[in-house]
Amino acid sequence: MQRYFHVLRQVSVLKYAVIALFIIHLLPIWVQSVAFEGGDLSGRLVRGLGEFAGMRAYPVGAFGEMRFRQDELAQEEYNRSWENLNKLEQLTLLNKTPDLKELSEKAEEEDNP
């Protein structure tokens, strides 16, 4: 019986050691991501969960938003990706869609501060 309690005690100590190592080595990355990096609360939580799972999460910049919107509009209008449109079709979409034009300007500002 004493042997059984000794094994239980060792398992218990090992369990707490693993938990302590987990907290010491992984929690600070998660806490830093949620507490100190910018963004709204939902963005911080998503980034924090990504960090917690071992990923590195960054918010999408203006260029990423612009590329997503370009592809979205190209699919709606021409049923093709933005890269498969010719220059005339791209310019037509750019001039026809004010939010795409705004995102394009914002992306250019980010690229050339």
C-alpha positions as CSV (number, residue, x, y, z in Angstrom):
1,M,0.0,0.0,0.0
2,Q,2.8,2.4,0.8
3,R,4.4,1.7,-2.6
4,Y,1.1,2.7,-4.2
5,F,1.0,6.0,-2.3
6,H,4.7,6.6,-3.2
7,V,3.9,6.2,-6.9
8,L,0.8,8.5,-6.6
9,R,3.0,11.1,-4.9
10,Q,5.6,10.9,-7.7
11,V,2.9,11.3,-10.4
12,S,1.4,14.2,-8.5
13,V,4.8,15.9,-8.3
14,L,5.5,15.3,-11.9
15,K,2.1,16.7,-12.9
16,Y,2.7,19.9,-11.0
17,A,6.2,20.1,-12.4
18,V,4.8,19.9,-16.0
19,I,2.2,22.5,-15.2
20,A,4.8,24.8,-13.7
21,L,7.1,24.4,-16.8
22,F,4.2,25.1,-19.0
23,I,3.3,28.3,-17.2
24,I,6.9,29.5,-16.9
25,H,7.7,29.0,-20.6
26,L,4.5,29.5,-22.5
27,L,2.4,31.9,-20.6
28,P,4.6,35.0,-21.0
29,I,4.4,34.9,-24.8
30,W,0.6,34.6,-24.6
31,V,0.3,37.4,-22.0
32,Q,2.6,39.7,-24.0
33,S,0.6,39.2,-27.2
34,V,-2.7,40.0,-25.5
35,A,-1.6,42.7,-23.2
36,F,1.0,44.8,-25.1
37,E,0.4,44.4,-28.8
38,G,-2.1,46.7,-30.5
39,G,-5.5,46.1,-31.8
40,D,-9.0,45.7,-30.5
41,L,-9.9,43.2,-27.8
42,S,-11.1,40.5,-30.3
43,G,-7.9,40.9,-32.3
44,R,-5.8,40.6,-29.2
45,L,-7.6,37.5,-28.1
46,V,-7.2,35.8,-31.5
47,R,-3.5,36.7,-31.6
48,G,-3.1,35.5,-28.0
49,L,-4.8,32.2,-28.7
50,G,-2.6,31.8,-31.8
51,E,0.5,32.5,-29.7
52,F,-0.7,30.0,-27.1
53,A,-1.0,27.3,-29.7
54,G,2.5,27.9,-30.9
55,M,1.8,30.1,-33.9
56,R,2.9,33.6,-34.5
57,A,0.0,35.8,-35.3
58,Y,0.2,39.3,-37.0
59,P,-2.7,41.6,-37.9
60,V,-3.4,42.0,-41.7
61,G,-2.0,45.3,-43.0
62,A,-3.5,47.6,-45.7
63,F,-1.7,45.7,-48.5
64,G,-3.2,42.4,-47.3
65,E,-6.7,43.9,-47.1
66,M,-6.2,45.4,-50.6
67,R,-5.2,42.1,-52.1
68,F,-8.1,40.3,-50.5
69,R,-10.5,43.0,-51.8
70,Q,-9.0,42.9,-55.3
71,D,-9.5,39.2,-55.6
72,E,-13.0,39.4,-54.1
73,L,-14.1,42.0,-56.7
74,A,-12.4,40.2,-59.6
75,Q,-14.2,37.0,-58.7
76,E,-17.6,38.9,-58.5
77,E,-17.1,40.8,-61.7
78,Y,-15.1,38.6,-64.0
79,N,-15.1,35.2,-62.3
80,R,-11.2,35.2,-62.3
81,S,-8.5,36.2,-59.8
82,W,-7.0,39.7,-59.8
83,E,-3.7,38.4,-61.3
84,N,-5.6,36.9,-64.3
85,L,-7.2,40.2,-65.2
86,N,-5.7,42.4,-67.9
87,K,-4.6,46.0,-67.0
88,L,-7.8,47.5,-68.5
89,E,-10.0,45.3,-66.3
90,Q,-7.9,46.0,-63.2
91,L,-8.1,49.8,-63.9
92,T,-11.8,49.5,-64.5
93,L,-12.4,47.8,-61.2
94,L,-10.0,50.2,-59.4
95,N,-11.9,53.3,-60.7
96,K,-15.3,51.8,-60.2
97,T,-14.8,50.8,-56.6
98,P,-14.0,53.7,-54.1
99,D,-13.1,51.4,-51.2
100,L,-10.5,49.5,-53.4
101,K,-9.0,52.9,-54.4
102,E,-8.8,53.9,-50.8
103,L,-7.2,50.6,-49.8
104,S,-4.7,51.0,-52.6
105,E,-3.7,54.5,-51.4
106,K,-3.4,53.3,-47.8
107,A,-1.2,50.3,-48.9
108,E,1.0,52.7,-50.9
109,E,1.3,55.0,-47.8
110,E,2.3,52.0,-45.7
111,D,4.9,51.0,-48.2
112,N,6.4,54.5,-48.6
113,P,6.0,56.3,-45.3
